[in-house]
Amino acid sequence: MGVGTKTMLLQFVSFAVLFLLARVGLAYFTSLDGIWLPIVSAVVATVLAPQFKVFKTDEGDKICMRWIFLKNVKILN
């Protein structure tokens, strides 16, 4: 599996988990229904999900993660 594929999978999984958590939480704690529930859940997941990017270095491709709750960029490999 390539580094780009891993990055896309990490991005999708983190968004999907946060989307499902936001959808269940919003459905339980608010009165949102219809199309508004998935729209608000998608916005919340987009804002809170970490961002993964691939950078090419002399040592090879590196996956870096930037997240709203971290001060700096974290290198994953």
C-alpha positions, -999 to +999 in steps of 0.1 A: +000+000+000+014+034-010+018+064+012-008+083-007-033+055-002-026+053+035-031+091+038-065+089+021-076+060+042-065+078+074-084+109+063-115+090+055-115+069+086-110+099+109-138+118+091-161+088+092-156+081+129-162+118+138-192+120+115-209+090+131-201+103+166-215+137+158-246+123+141-254+100+171-247+128+196-267+154+177-296+131+172-296+123+210-291+158+224-308+180+198-341+180+179-324+180+144-340+158+119-343+154+081-315+167+060-302+190+087-288+162+109-263+148+083-254+183+071-245+196+106-227+163+114-206+167+082-197+202+091-187+192+126-167+163+114-149+184+088-139+210+113-128+185+140-111+158+118-073+158+115-057+167+082-032+142+067-007+152+040+023+135+023+056+153+021+086+142+001+119+143+020+154+130+013+146+100+035+114+092+016+077+101+018+065+112+052+029+114+064+022+145+085-009+152+106-022+186+116-051+188+140-070+216+157-062+202+191-024+199+185+000+229+185+023+216+158+025+191+130+030+155+140+050+132+117+036+097+116+063+077+099 
